[in-house]
Amino acid sequence: MWIDTHCHLQLTDSNPSEVLDRAVDVDWVVVPGIDLVSSRAAIDLAAGDSRILASAGLHPHDAARWNQEQGAIEALMSEVSAVGEMGLDYYRNLSDPEDQRIAFADQLALAQRHDLPAIVHCRDAFSDVYDHLGRFDLGAKAILHCWTGGPRWTKRFLELGVTFSFAGPVAFESGDTVRRGAALVPPERAMVETDTPYLTPPPFRGQTNEPAHVALNGAALAELWSIDISQVAEATSQRARMVFGS
């Protein structure tokens, strides 16, 4: 059985229960919020389905709203299993980088205070994300969501004891850099995710992603690590249970 550690079921156009029913080899999933509204929606989904864990946080694209949403997001901590999706995105830069860094640091501190995992978005921001995680020392509870770093940054983040979560890019035709980084990650340090409804892996590219496809990302890792896919499912699910305490 697989665990999909990052899927935005509250952002899909389909019925979340029906989507999960199609994922017959998935034990449970984590549904992260990207702002206050979606975090509350994730909590509502988790309340109605034992296969769902919720997370609450503010995505870096909306970091300028942190001052307005901070208090309400912090109030949700007793109802969630993780903090995030948080982090830094210098590729699209939809929020000022300084606003992003403030919101990121505050949410890492929130995860530390509540002893919760931190789900971290990192795009074109490896150096600053590395520095932030080094300050808070979350170890395995720092989850590098949809990790796309190459060998150099993968080696550096390995030293922090973080958890690497791999999504569709590890299986993309264009994913050579991701695969070279992933090859350095011990299976016991990794998790898998879909990032539903985004980043659909082959052969379903162009379609809406869903948890049923998570094994395709696991298969890409099995090839990289030269182990059986069942071993990938076991290692990544064990890591997920340890990180999320479930």
Secondary structure as GFF3:
##gff-version 3
##sequence-region A 1 246
A	DSSP	beta_strand	2	4	.	.	.	ID=ss1
A	DSSP	three_ten_helix	9	11	.	.	.	ID=ss2
A	DSSP	alpha_helix	16	22	.	.	.	ID=ss3
A	DSSP	beta_strand	26	32	.	.	.	ID=ss4
A	DSSP	alpha_helix	36	48	.	.	.	ID=ss5
A	DSSP	beta_strand	52	56	.	.	.	ID=ss6
A	DSSP	three_ten_helix	60	65	.	.	.	ID=ss7
A	DSSP	alpha_helix	66	74	.	.	.	ID=ss8
A	DSSP	three_ten_helix	77	79	.	.	.	ID=ss9
A	DSSP	beta_strand	82	89	.	.	.	ID=ss10
A	DSSP	alpha_helix	97	114	.	.	.	ID=ss11
A	DSSP	beta_strand	118	123	.	.	.	ID=ss12
A	DSSP	alpha_helix	126	136	.	.	.	ID=ss13
A	DSSP	three_ten_helix	139	141	.	.	.	ID=ss14
A	DSSP	beta_strand	142	144	.	.	.	ID=ss15
A	DSSP	alpha_helix	151	158	.	.	.	ID=ss16
A	DSSP	beta_strand	163	166	.	.	.	ID=ss17
A	DSSP	three_ten_helix	168	170	.	.	.	ID=ss18
A	DSSP	alpha_helix	176	182	.	.	.	ID=ss19
A	DSSP	three_ten_helix	187	189	.	.	.	ID=ss20
A	DSSP	beta_strand	190	192	.	.	.	ID=ss21
A	DSSP	three_ten_helix	211	213	.	.	.	ID=ss22
A	DSSP	alpha_helix	214	225	.	.	.	ID=ss23
A	DSSP	alpha_helix	229	244	.	.	.	ID=ss24
###
